[in-house]
Amino acid sequence: MVAPVNGGSRSIPSQKTASESTTQTPSDPAAERARQQSTMDGIRKKDPTKLTGGDRENYASALGTDKLLENKPFLGFFPDSVSETIAKKMDEDVASFLKQNPTASLKEIDDHMGERFKTHMFSAVVAQKGVDMAIANLKKQLQKTRDGFDD
């Protein structure tokens, strides 16, 4: 099983995860990104023929967390649930990809994660905007109803 993108020993700043009870949330997203980059760089330095499944899982996990942190300024405009949804979907997607491709190269993981992250982010943002629009329409209808009773 793949280590979660949004859990384990790393957590996304300002997101609430089950692992936070034992892990300190970093106050600096840049420092957390540097830590994820360090993890990825360490795995990239290994001989590609000697990469283990664990190395691939750790690499994919660090890459997913890094992508969330990289996009945190944009995702900060949305509720934390949007980032959590993206992280959950990425976890499932990465687990499936690594199960189907146990000997995937780091480049293949990079390509897959990049493509899937964009897809999941777009989907989550569109869904959230749909919810926001529905709430706004309900508020308008409620106001019209209130105005009708005031007459």
C-alpha positions in Angstrom: 0.0 0.0 0.0 1.2 3.5 -0.8 2.0 5.9 2.0 -0.7 8.6 2.0 0.1 11.8 0.2 -1.7 13.7 3.0 -0.5 11.9 6.1 2.3 9.8 7.5 5.2 11.8 8.9 4.4 14.8 6.6 1.4 16.8 6.8 0.1 19.8 4.8 0.1 23.0 6.8 -3.4 24.1 7.9 -5.0 20.8 7.1 -6.4 18.5 9.7 -5.3 14.9 9.4 -5.5 11.9 11.6 -1.7 11.8 11.8 -1.5 15.3 13.4 -2.0 13.9 16.8 1.6 12.6 16.6 3.1 15.0 14.1 3.8 18.7 14.4 2.4 20.7 11.6 5.2 22.7 10.0 4.6 26.4 10.1 6.6 27.0 7.0 5.3 25.5 3.7 8.7 26.3 2.1 10.5 24.2 4.7 8.1 21.3 4.2 8.6 21.5 0.4 12.3 21.5 0.9 12.0 18.3 3.0 9.9 16.7 0.3 12.4 17.7 -2.4 15.2 16.3 -0.3 13.3 12.9 -0.1 12.8 12.9 -3.8 16.4 13.9 -4.5 17.7 11.1 -2.3 15.6 8.5 -4.2 16.6 10.0 -7.6 20.3 9.5 -6.7 19.8 5.7 -6.3 20.6 3.4 -9.1 17.4 3.0 -11.1 17.9 -0.8 -11.3 18.0 -1.0 -7.5 14.9 0.9 -6.7 12.5 -0.9 -4.5 8.7 -0.7 -4.3 9.1 1.2 -1.1 11.4 3.7 -2.8 8.8 4.2 -5.6 6.0 4.6 -3.0 8.0 7.1 -0.9 8.9 9.0 -4.1 5.3 9.2 -5.2 4.1 10.2 -1.8 6.7 13.0 -1.5 5.9 14.2 -5.0 2.2 14.3 -4.3 2.7 16.3 -1.1 5.1 18.6 -2.9 2.4 19.2 -5.6 -0.2 20.1 -2.9 2.3 22.4 -1.2 3.2 24.0 -4.5 -0.4 24.8 -5.2 -1.3 25.8 -1.6 -1.6 29.5 -2.5 -4.3 28.8 -5.0 -6.0 26.1 -3.0 -6.0 28.4 0.0 -9.0 30.2 -1.6 -11.0 27.1 -1.1 -12.0 25.2 2.1 -9.4 22.7 3.4 -11.8 19.9 2.3 -10.8 20.6 -1.3 -7.1 19.9 -0.6 -8.1 16.9 1.4 -10.2 15.5 -1.4 -7.4 16.0 -3.9 -4.9 14.3 -1.5 -7.3 11.3 -1.0 -7.9 10.9 -4.7 -4.1 11.1 -5.4 -3.5 8.4 -2.7 -5.9 6.1 -4.5 -4.6 6.9 -7.9 -1.0 6.4 -7.0 -1.7 3.1 -5.2 -3.5 1.9 -8.3 -0.8 3.1 -10.7 2.0 1.5 -8.6 0.1 -1.7 -8.3 -0.3 -1.9 -12.1 3.2 -0.7 -12.7 5.4 -2.1 -9.9 8.6 -1.4 -11.9 7.7 2.1 -13.0 10.6 4.5 -13.5 10.7 7.8 -11.6 10.0 9.6 -14.8 6.9 7.6 -15.4 5.8 8.3 -11.8 6.5 12.0 -12.4 4.5 12.1 -15.6 1.6 10.1 -14.1 1.4 12.2 -11.0 1.6 15.5 -12.9 -1.2 14.5 -15.2 -3.4 13.1 -12.5 -2.8 15.9 -10.1 -4.0 18.4 -12.7 -7.1 16.3 -13.3 -8.0 15.9 -9.6 -7.4 19.5 -8.9 -9.5 20.7 -11.7 -12.3 18.3 -10.8 -12.2 19.3 -7.1 -12.2 23.0 -7.9 -15.1 22.8 -10.3 -17.1 20.7 -7.8 -16.4 23.3 -5.1 -17.5 26.1 -7.4 -20.7 24.2 -8.1 -21.4 23.9 -4.4 -20.7 27.6 -3.9 -23.0 28.6 -6.8 -25.8 26.3 -5.4 -25.5 27.9 -2.0 -25.6 31.4 -3.5 -28.7 30.5 -5.5 -30.4 29.1 -2.3 -29.6 32.3 -0.5 -31.2 34.4 -3.2 -34.3 32.2 -3.2 -34.5 32.5 0.6 -34.1 36.3 0.4 -36.9 36.4 -2.2 -39.1 34.3 0.1 -38.4 36.6 3.0 -39.1 39.7 0.9 -42.4 38.2 -0.1 -43.4 37.8 3.5 -42.5 41.4 4.4 -45.1 42.8 1.9 
